[in-house]
Amino acid sequence: MSMIYLHQTTTLTPEQYIAGLTDFGPGRAKLFANSSDEYLKVHQHSETQADVTEGSGGIWERLHYDWSDPDHVVLTTTDSNVWGGASGHTYHFTRRPDGTTDIDVVVVREGKNLKGRFLGFVLGTIGKSVLEKAFMNSVKAIEACHVAMNTQGASDRMPESLSQA
């Protein structure tokens, strides 16, 4: 099992990042490279929870998203072709006095088969930089969406159409 710790400081509020994280509309890959439209399927969605299958490149997972706590978002893997056990993602948001937000993410990868165990090992060692880059890119993409929204006078909630832009 691999546990990967990621950190990023952003100008986004927790609500703004969560709006991007929970925007399951078409074009999601523009915010999250590992979530291509061909794999994306929303099974259930409510105000604070969702059941979503997503993935890319032959790897998919079904995740239960829970953002009922605005400072703590948990994505639990409920099914996958490679991940099992305790796999998932946990996001923790800390508001800083200067108006920025620290985002700390813990990614747990427990392979459920040979391919998953191999990928988990790679991610836990030399592959961490790939996850770091993907996380940094998602933060930058959501920041860019909000800059564009603010120049257009829009609200804090990211519309699904923005992820298509």
Protein Blocks (a to p, Z undefined) as FASTA:
>chain_A
ZZdddddddfbdfklmmmmmmmcbehklmmmmklcfklgccfbdcfkbccddddeehiac
dddddfkbmkbccdddfbdfkbgcjbccdddddddfkopacdddddddddfbfklmmmmm
mmmmmmmmmmmmmmmmmmmmmmmmmmmmmmnopafbdcfklmmZZ
